[in-house]
Amino acid sequence: MTLRDRLNELSPLGGTPVFGEPHETPDGTTVITVTEPGLFGPRARGVFVVSGGNVEWVCTTNGERVALLGVLTGLIAAAFATAAAIKRPPWPDTRITITKNL
C-alpha cells in the first residue's frame, strides 16, 4: 500500500472510529475495542466496558508519545541554553589594557 492510499483512507476530521468485535470475559463483562485509522496503521483510542447494565468508556494513553515529547522538550531547551552560552558566555568580560606612562 502506498502513502497516497493511506492518506486517502483518512477522513478530514481525524478518522472514523472502528469498533472491534465484542469480547465477553468469564465474569460476564463485555469489552468492545475502539480504534481509529492513522497514517502508520490503526491507533487504539479506548474500550467500552459493559458490566451489569453500566457502560464505561476507558480511554487509552500512549506512554511512548508522552515520553518522546518530554525528551524532545529537554533537548530543545538544552540546545537553546547552549546557543545562548556560546553567543554570550556567562563569565564576566576580561580585558587587558596596556597604559604607557609618559
N, C-alpha and C positions, 0 to 999 in steps of 0.2 A: 504494500500500500504506500502510495506516495504522500508527500507532505500536503499537496493540494487536495487529495482525497480526505485526509484527516481534517484539514481546515473546513472543507465543505460539510463535514459531519457536525461541526459546532454550530449552535444557534447563536444569534447576536447577544442574547441575554445570559450567556454562560453555560448553556446546555440544558437539555430537558432531563429531569431525573428519571432514572431507570430503576424500577423496583424488582428485586430478586424474588425467587421462589420462597414462600413461607416455610420456615423450619419449626417443627414442634419439638420442644425439649421433653424429657421424661416427666417433669412436674406439670406439664400442660401449658407452659408458656410458649407463645408463638413469636418468632423473631423474623422480621422482614427487613432485608438489607436494602439500602438506597445508595446508588452510585450515580455519577454524572460523567458524561463523556468529556475527556480532556485531550489536550494536544498530544500527550505521550501515553494515552490509554485511559481507561476508566479510573476515576478517583472516588474513593469512598466518602460519603457525606454523613452517614449515620445509620441507625437502625430504629425501626419501630418495634417496641416490645409490647405485646398484648398479653395481659395476665389478669385473670379474674374479672374480665369486663372492662378493665382500665387499659388505656393506651398511653404509652410513654415514648417520647422521642429522645434518643440518646445520640448526641452529635459527636462526631469523631474529630480529633485533632491530630495533626501530623507533627510529631515531635522533631523530626529531622528538619522540617522547614523552619520551625521556631529556632532551633539551634543554629541553622545556617544564617538566619537573619541576625542573631546575636554575634556570630563570628564576623560577619561582614561589617556590622556596625563598629566593632572593635578595630578591625583592620582599617577602615576608613578614618576613624579617629586617630589611630597611630600614624597614618600617612600624613594627615593634616598637621599633627604635632611635630613630626619630623621636618616637614616642609617649612613650618614656622621657625623651628630652631636653626635650620640651615640658613634661612634668609636673614634672621636677626637672632644671633646666639644669646642665650640668657645671661652670660657672664658680662661684666662691665667692659666698657671700652678702655683700652690701654693705648696710650700714645707716648712715643718717645720724642722729646723735643731737645734740640741742641741749641744752647744760647751761647753767644760769643760775648765775652766782656771786652769792651774796647777801652 
